[in-house]
Amino acid sequence: MERKVVTQELSLERSLIQDVAKALLHTIIFHRYFGNVTPKSNTILSSAVTYASVDNTDVLRTVDEKVAELMQAIPAAGESRTRMSLHFTETKPRRKPSSAWFGKTSGPKSKKGEDEEVCWEEWAITINSKVARTERERNQMLASAQDQAKDALFLVIAQADTHKDHIPLIADPQGNPFPYHITIAPGAGLWSSMIKRAILPGIS
């Protein structure tokens, strides 16, 4: 089954990116976290936007670390473009080498019990960092960020609720069965970095 890819693009004043990025990641994970979930309500952007997150120490730490990495990748001055991606994977036995002529196999043999991670869903979010030069521009960008955040979160909810056929079967109901990986690709190397990081198995 082909992996599902959802893309979004936002244009935000730099000081607002951290909260919006955190809200998006938490909302996506909340709707794709299949373990026991304790929901937590959060507000951002002058309390204009509300979102739910998984109240889990590992999830909170991972999102905080990756959002911090995102902010480090965005220049403090000037406009920039950065890609943040969230991949959901499942662990599967590594495929056996394909058969060659006369029934022989080609390539090295896989070790018994060796597994690989296969991506079944990707959320690719492009963030354009903008600069507010006046108080008026700052207020306008705040209002724009509030609208964009609401639209982006609504899209996450709609996509997560509508598209479920590609989700793998849950073999173990204990804990969250599907690992997730967040990658950041800044600046000019956007596409080449994302292509390299999106190649599975193995997401760095």
N, C-alpha and C positions, 0 to 999 in steps of 0.2 A: 504494500500500500504506500502511495506517495505521501510525503509529509505535507502538512498544511502550512502555508506561509501567509502571515498577515502583516501588512506594511502600514505604517503611519508616518506622517511627517508633521513636525511642529516648529513654529518660529517663535522664540521666546527671548525676553530680556534675560541676560546671564544670571542675575540674582534670583530669578524665578525658576530656573531650570531644575535645581536640586529637588525642590518640593514636588514639582510635576513629574519628574523622572521617578522619584520614589513612589508616588501615587500610582503611576502606571505599572511599575514592576509588581508592587504589592497586589494590585487589583488582578493582574494576570495570574499571579501565583495563587491567589485566593480562589480563583475559579478553576484552577487546574491542580489543586492540592487535594488528593483523594484519601488522605489519612484522617484521623480525628482532628477536626478543626475547631479552635476556639477563636471566634471572630473578634476583631478589635476595630472600633470606629475611629476615624481620623479626619481632621479638617486641615485644609491648606488655603493659601491665597486669601487672606483676611476672612477666613471661615466661610468663603463662598462655595467651596468645593468639598464634598465629603466622600470618603472612600473606605472600603473595608480591607483589612489585612489579616493575615494569619498570625495569631499571637503565639509565636514559636521563636525561641531564642536563636536557633540556627538560621531561620528565614530572616529574621530581623538583622542579624549580623551580616549575612551574605548581601542583602540589599544595601545596607549602609556602606559596606566596603566597596561594592561596585558603583554606587552613586558617587562615592568619594573619588574613585578612579575616573569616572566620567568627568567630574568637575576639574580634576587635574589635567585632563586631556583638552579641556576647552580653554583657549587663551583668555587671560584676564582683560585684555584690551582688544578691540576690533571684533569683526564678525567672523564666525567660523561655522563649520558643518561637521557633525559627529554622528556616528551610527552606534546605537545600542541595541543588542540583540539578546533575546531570551530563547533558549532552546530547551525543549522537553524531550527526554530520551527514554528508551527502554533497554534493558539489558537482555541480550539474546546470545545463544551459542553462536560462535563464529562459524561462518559457512565453510563447508569443505571445499578444497580445491576442485576446479572443474575438470571433467574427464577429458583426456586428450585422445589421439588416434589409438586404435586397437585396445581400448579399454584402459590404457595407462593414464595416470594422473600427472599433471604438470604443476610445478611450483612446490615450495616447501610444505610439509605436512603441518597441520595445526596441532597444537598441544591439546591433549584430552582435557576437557573441562574449561577450555579457554573461551572467554566471553567477549562481546563487543557491545558498545553502546550505539544504538540506532536512533536517529532523530525522527520523531513523528510530528512535531509541531515547532514552528519558529515564529517569533514575533520580532519584526525588524522595524526599529523606530529611528528615524532620522531627525536629529535636533539641530535646527539652525539658531545659532546664538546671535542675538541682536544687542545693540548698544543704545540706551536712552540718553539723549544729550540734554534734555530739559525736563523739568518737573511735569510739564504737560505730556511729553512723550512717555514718561515713566507711568503716569496714570493711564494713558491709552494702552500701553503694553500690559499693564496689570489687568485691565478689563478684557483685553484680547486673550491673555493667558487663562483667565477664568473661563471664557467661552471655549477655547481650544481644549482645556483640560476636561471640561464637562463632556464635550463631543468625543474626545479620545477614550474616556472611561466608559461612555455609553457604547462605543464601538466594541470595546473589549467585552463588555457584558453580552452584547448582541451576538458577537462572533462565538463566544464561549458557549452560550446557550443554544445557538442554532447548529453549530458544526460539532458533532460528537462521534460520527461514524468512524472517523480515523483514529480515535483513541484506542490504544491496545487493550486487550483483556487484562483485568487485574488478577494476577495469579495469587498474590499474597495480600490479604486485606489488612495486615498489620503494618502500621506506619504508612508513609507516603511511598507508593510503589515506583514512581517515576522520577529519576534524577533530573535536575534542571541546571543549566549553565548560562551565565550572563557574560557576554563579551562586549568589549568597547573597541571601536575602530575610529580613530581620529583622522581628520584632515585629508591630505592628498592621497593617502594610502587606503582610503575607505573601501573601495571595491575589492582590491587585491587582498587586503587583510581579511575582509569578511568571507571571501571565497575560500581562503586557506582555513579559516577557523570553522567554516560551515561544513568542511569535508568530514564526514563521519565514516567509520568509528574514530573516536578520539577528538575531543574538543578542547583546545588549550585556552 
